[in-house]
Amino acid sequence: DGGGASASGWVAETLARPVAAVRLASAGLLVSLPTSPRLPSQSFTVSVTGHTGGNALAYFQLTIFFDSSVVTYSGDTFVDSSLYTLQMGVTNGSPQSFLSVIGAAKNSGSSAIVGDNVALLTAQFAIASGAAAGTATAFSGTLVSFTDVSNRNFLQVVPAKFADARGILDSNGQVEVWLADAVGLLGYATSAELFNTQPLNRAPPAAPVDAGVVPRRQC
């Protein structure tokens, strides 16, 4: 399985790499990145989940930092959560930008806000159009606070953990950028001009010199 991208008549196919699922062992924030390479301008989904340490996670606040020379943020309309109402803000910098998110549980009595893999949000990013080929450290992040239903902050100001193609947990997140290779692309005119010619021997032409346009067959 893999995601594909097409533009201007070429098609690129990206093969997904099987990577074992990574989970947090204790309370904290996990940001999951794509495990297969991406092309410049190709979008991808970042999933953010939380390990609540047995607490009901009523509110959270987090910051995701990203290198805008490698990735770009697709906008607030591309951030979603089924369990939380979100407030977001993005600050663009060069090269580091950051996305700040505050979430409040839609139903503070729901059992879905307790667990080791509570879905906080998904966000759309894309590889920057001018990103260089190779593996780049593109993300870092901070869990500002986790707050339970009694308004107690049970976790504050800890680094987020990232899961990517390396299959490990780290304090930064990497993406792999591939550039599209043009394979078998040939310049091909859609028509050709044909001439009848006269030898340059100063003799009068046997027939008028003329030109015609003949379409070439498109395969």
Secondary structure, 3 states (H helix, E strand, C coil): CCCEEEECCEEEECCCCCCCCCCCCCCEEEEECCCCCECCCCEEEEEEEEECCCCCCCEEEEEEEEECCCEEECCHHHEECCCEEEEEEEECCCCEEEEEEEEEECCCCCHHHCCCCEEEEEEEEEECCCCCCEEEEEEEEEEEEEECCCCCEEEEEEECEEECCCCCEECEEEEEECCCCCCCCCCCCCEEEEECCCCCCCCCCCCCCCEEEEECCCC
